[in-house]
Amino acid sequence: MNAKPLAGALLVLALGACQGIPPVIDAEVPDNTLSGTVILAVPPPPVNGLRQRGPVMVFVSDAADPMPPLGTGRPLAFAVIPQHAFSDEVSGTPSAPYTITGLSDAPEAGWLITAVMDLDHNFQPLADAFAGATCGDVLGAHVADLVSSEPTPVSVSGGRRLQDVTVVLGQQLHTARPAFAFVDGAVLDRTQATAQALRVVTAPIHAQLGELALDVPGQRNGVPCEPGFLVEVRDADGDGQPDRHPDYGLMGLLDIAPRFALTFLGALVDNSQGPPVIDASVLAPGEQWLSAVVVSPELVGAGALPPAGEPGVVSALDLVWVPAGLHRFADGTVDRVTDARELPAGAWALTVIEDSGQTWTVPNELGRATATSPSFDPEAQALVVTMR
């Protein structure tokens, strides 16, 4: 993916794509440790004259299977830094120490270290709809240097302690999470070898789920906030023309952010007493099916997107499903699926992954939430993409 500096590097806020699975550390593996300092390089502007601080989550993920926006991976370990741990200097840069223990030996590609400061205190890693950064939160990563702002993998093994791994919180978000709903349903036919269309539109979220409240947009944290999809028609060579999609250019598709991914949830079970039931037992532990959805190139011709190379925010997108996919096994091996008929029928989730690292997945927990505004429809957040 042709990610932006730092924005593309900040992989952490994709916990919406983590499927609500907490990290698990095997007690039998070597007890490697990472430690260092988190630096708040861009302190949020004061609100009502008061400095803003929030707890920071520091995450470890496999650099070969990164978290969004560079991939669909999930965190394997984390640490939480309370907001009061940050120095409250009048001059200088606020900072706080962190330590992550219980790490296995680093994979061949190394570990990526990423972080988020949760200014509105609504980050809940076990609930997809609450497991992402909202407008105003500050993102960060361990980077090679402050010029390139590219994430730098680190390696540790043999039960060692790696110290002085600095994480820089260097980007404050100015967009809301890309909450969306489907327009005119979401049904795909595996027996058709041609690309098929879906349409999504920005959805206002005003919901209460137990003690958790979510307002998208609305959590601004002292910065301007714009709801919608963060879109960019790629123009890497600067010729003013859209770039071809790196994987599907021969199909006439263009390289347009954001990125979308379909993930298989399970078989659909008829339920005469209510909505369909998803049988996830058809998936083996650690098994995953993925398929790609891209922004329709017809939107470029219609002038419905910002000019090539210029990011912008839009409220609705037409999408094209590519009838192919990947089958990932628990041991990490991956098979490419070029015949859509080999993909499993049933319920699929759609996730949008923006260059900012912000994500949204439908279906999510808000399908059973209570609306706190007439503009919010909980049922729209419970829909699945049906592949038949």
Residue pairs with C-beta under 8 A, 6 or more apart in sequence:
1 8
1 69
1 70
1 259
2 8
2 234
2 236
2 255
3 9
3 69
3 70
3 355
4 355
5 148
5 149
5 150
6 139
6 141
6 143
6 149
6 170
6 171
7 69
7 139
7 171
7 355
7 356
7 357
8 69
8 70
8 355
9 114
9 141
9 143
9 149
9 150
9 151
10 114
10 116
10 139
10 140
10 141
10 171
10 356
10 357
11 61
11 66
11 67
11 68
11 69
11 70
11 71
11 112
11 114
11 141
11 151
11 357
12 57
12 59
12 67
12 75
12 114
12 115
12 116
12 133
12 139
12 140
12 141
12 357
13 68
13 116
13 132
13 133
13 137
13 139
13 356
13 357
13 358
13 359
14 67
14 68
14 69
14 72
14 132
14 353
14 357
14 358
14 359
15 67
15 74
15 75
15 125
15 128
15 131
15 132
15 359
16 128
16 129
16 131
16 132
16 177
16 351
16 359
16 360
16 361
16 364
17 67
17 68
17 72
17 74
17 261
17 351
17 353
17 359
17 361
18 67
18 74
18 75
18 125
18 128
18 131
19 74
19 128
19 263
20 125
20 126
20 127
20 128
20 131
21 74
22 125
22 126
23 74
23 75
23 76
23 77
23 78
25 76
25 77
25 102
25 103
25 104
26 104
27 102
29 102
29 103
29 104
29 105
30 104
30 105
30 157
30 158
30 159
31 101
31 102
31 103
31 159
32 102
32 103
32 104
32 105
32 106
32 156
32 157
32 158
32 159
32 160
32 161
32 162
33 99
33 100
33 101
33 103
33 156
33 160
33 161
33 162
34 60
34 99
34 100
34 103
34 111
34 113
34 154
34 156
34 161
34 162
34 165
35 97
35 98
35 99
35 100
35 161
35 162
35 163
35 164
35 165
36 97
36 98
36 142
36 163
36 164
36 165
36 166
36 167
37 95
37 96
37 97
37 98
37 164
37 166
37 167
38 56
38 58
38 81
38 95
38 96
38 97
38 98
38 115
38 140
38 166
38 167
38 168
38 169
39 93
39 94
39 95
39 140
39 166
39 167
39 168
39 169
40 86
40 93
40 94
40 95
40 117
40 138
40 169
41 93
41 140
41 146
41 168
41 169
41 170
42 138
42 169
42 170
42 171
42 172
43 51
43 52
43 93
43 94
44 52
44 119
44 136
44 138
44 172
44 221
44 222
44 223
45 52
45 222
45 223
46 52
46 222
47 221
47 222
51 88
52 119
52 221
52 222
53 83
53 84
53 86
53 88
53 94
53 117
53 119
54 83
54 117
54 118
54 119
54 120
54 121
54 137
55 80
55 81
55 82
55 83
55 117
55 118
55 121
55 123
56 80
56 81
56 83
56 96
56 98
56 115
56 116
56 117
56 118
56 169
57 78
57 79
57 80
57 81
57 115
57 116
57 118
57 123
57 125
58 78
58 79
58 80
58 81
58 98
58 100
58 113
58 114
58 115
58 167
59 67
59 75
59 77
59 78
59 113
59 114
59 115
60 75
60 76
60 77
60 78
60 100
60 103
60 111
60 112
60 113
61 67
61 73
61 74
61 75
61 76
61 111
61 112
61 114
62 73
62 76
62 107
62 109
62 111
62 112
63 107
63 109
63 110
63 111
63 112
63 151
63 153
64 107
64 108
64 109
65 71
65 72
65 73
66 73
66 112
67 73
67 74
67 75
67 112
67 114
67 357
68 259
68 351
68 353
68 357
68 359
69 258
69 259
69 353
69 354
69 355
69 356
69 357
72 261
72 263
72 290
72 351
72 353
76 103
77 100
77 102
77 103
78 100
78 125
79 98
79 99
79 100
81 96
81 97
81 98
85 96
85 97
86 94
86 95
86 96
87 94
87 95
87 96
88 94
98 167
103 111
103 156
105 156
105 157
105 158
106 153
106 154
106 155
106 156
106 157
109 153
110 153
110 154
110 155
111 153
111 154
111 155
111 156
112 141
112 142
112 151
112 153
113 141
113 142
113 151
113 154
113 165
113 167
114 139
114 140
114 141
114 142
114 151
114 167
115 139
115 140
115 141
115 167
115 169
116 123
116 133
116 137
116 138
116 139
116 140
117 137
117 138
117 139
117 140
117 169
118 133
118 137
119 136
119 137
119 138
119 221
120 134
120 136
120 137
120 219
120 221
122 130
122 134
122 212
122 213
122 214
122 219
123 130
123 131
123 132
123 133
123 137
124 130
124 131
124 212
125 131
127 209
127 212
127 365
128 361
128 364
128 365
129 205
129 207
129 209
129 214
129 364
129 365
129 366
129 381
130 209
130 212
130 214
130 365
132 177
132 358
132 359
132 360
133 139
133 173
133 177
133 356
133 357
133 358
134 173
134 176
134 177
134 216
134 219
134 221
135 173
135 174
135 175
135 176
135 177
135 217
135 219
135 220
135 221
135 223
135 225
136 172
136 173
136 219
136 220
136 221
136 222
136 223
136 225
137 172
137 173
137 221
138 169
138 170
138 171
138 172
138 173
139 169
139 170
139 171
139 172
139 173
139 356
139 357
140 167
140 168
140 169
140 170
140 171
141 151
141 167
141 168
142 151
142 152
142 154
142 165
142 166
142 167
142 168
143 149
143 150
143 151
143 152
143 168
144 150
144 151
144 152
146 168
146 170
149 170
154 162
154 165
155 162
156 162
171 356
172 223
173 223
173 356
173 358
174 223
174 224
174 225
174 226
175 225
175 226
175 227
175 228
175 230
175 313
175 354
175 356
175 358
176 216
176 217
176 218
176 219
176 225
176 226
176 227
176 228
177 216
177 358
177 359
177 360
178 202
178 228
178 229
178 230
178 258
178 352
178 354
178 358
178 359
178 360
179 202
179 203
179 204
179 205
179 216
179 227
179 360
180 200
180 201
180 202
180 203
180 229
180 352
180 360
180 362
181 200
181 201
181 203
181 362
181 377
181 380
181 381
181 383
182 198
182 199
182 200
182 350
182 362
182 380
182 383
182 385
183 199
183 200
183 201
183 316
184 199
185 383
186 198
186 350
186 383
186 384
186 385
186 386
187 385
187 386
187 387
187 388
188 196
188 198
188 321
188 323
188 348
188 385
188 386
188 387
188 388
189 196
189 387
189 388
190 323
190 340
190 341
190 343
190 345
190 387
190 388
191 340
191 341
192 323
192 340
193 323
193 340
194 323
195 251
195 320
195 321
195 322
195 323
196 320
196 321
196 323
197 296
197 318
197 319
197 320
197 321
198 293
198 318
198 319
198 320
198 321
198 350
198 385
199 316
199 317
199 318
199 319
200 316
200 317
200 319
200 350
200 352
201 315
201 316
201 317
202 227
202 228
202 229
202 315
202 316
203 376
203 377
203 380
203 381
204 216
204 217
204 227
204 373
204 375
204 376
205 214
205 215
205 216
205 366
205 376
205 381
206 214
206 215
206 216
206 218
206 371
206 372
206 373
206 375
206 376
207 213
207 214
207 366
207 369
207 370
207 371
207 372
207 376
207 378
208 369
208 370
208 372
209 365
209 366
209 368
209 369
209 370
213 372
214 366
214 369
215 372
216 227
217 225
217 226
217 227
219 225
226 313
227 313
227 315
228 313
228 314
228 315
229 258
229 313
229 314
229 315
229 316
229 317
229 352
229 354
230 257
230 258
230 311
230 312
230 313
230 354
230 355
230 356
230 358
231 256
231 257
231 258
231 295
231 305
231 306
231 311
231 312
231 313
231 314
231 317
232 256
232 257
232 306
232 309
232 310
232 311
232 312
232 355
233 242
233 254
233 255
233 256
233 300
233 305
233 306
233 307
233 308
233 309
233 310
234 242
234 243
234 254
234 255
234 256
234 257
234 308
234 309
235 241
235 242
235 243
235 308
235 309
236 243
237 243
238 309
240 307
240 308
240 309
241 308
242 254
242 255
242 256
242 297
242 300
242 308
243 254
243 255
243 308
244 253
244 254
244 255
245 251
245 253
245 254
245 255
245 256
245 294
246 255
247 292
248 292
248 294
248 322
249 255
251 322
252 297
253 294
253 297
253 320
253 322
254 294
254 295
254 297
254 300
256 294
256 295
256 297
256 299
256 300
256 305
257 295
257 311
257 354
257 355
258 295
258 352
258 353
258 354
258 355
259 294
259 352
259 353
259 354
260 292
260 293
260 294
260 295
260 319
260 350
260 351
260 352
260 353
261 290
261 291
261 292
261 293
261 350
261 351
261 353
262 290
262 291
262 292
262 293
262 321
262 325
262 348
262 349
262 350
262 351
262 385
263 288
263 289
263 290
263 348
263 349
263 351
264 283
264 288
264 289
264 290
264 343
264 344
264 346
264 347
264 348
264 387
265 278
265 280
265 346
265 347
265 348
265 349
265 363
265 384
266 278
266 279
266 280
266 281
266 282
266 283
266 346
266 347
267 278
267 279
267 282
267 344
267 345
267 346
267 347
268 276
268 277
268 278
268 279
268 345
268 346
268 347
268 384
268 386
269 276
269 277
269 278
269 279
270 276
271 277
275 382
276 347
276 384
278 346
278 347
278 384
279 346
282 344
282 346
283 289
284 329
284 330
285 330
286 329
286 330
286 331
287 327
287 328
287 329
287 330
288 327
288 328
289 325
289 326
289 327
289 328
289 343
289 344
290 325
290 326
290 328
291 321
291 322
291 323
291 324
291 325
291 326
291 343
291 348
292 321
292 322
292 324
292 325
293 319
293 320
293 321
293 322
293 350
294 319
294 320
294 322
295 305
295 317
295 318
295 319
295 320
296 317
296 318
296 319
296 320
297 320
298 318
299 305
299 317
299 318
300 308
304 314
305 312
305 314
306 312
306 314
311 355
323 340
324 336
324 337
324 338
324 339
324 340
325 336
325 337
325 340
325 343
326 334
326 335
326 336
326 337
327 334
327 335
327 337
328 334
329 335
337 343
343 387
344 387
345 387
345 388
346 386
346 387
347 384
347 385
347 386
347 387
348 384
348 385
348 386
348 387
349 361
349 362
349 363
349 384
349 385
350 361
350 362
350 385
351 359
351 360
351 361
352 359
352 360
352 361
353 359
362 380
362 381
362 383
362 384
363 381
363 382
363 383
363 384
364 381
364 382
365 381
366 378
366 381
366 382
367 378
367 379
367 381
367 382
367 383
368 378
368 382
369 378
369 381
370 378
371 377
371 378
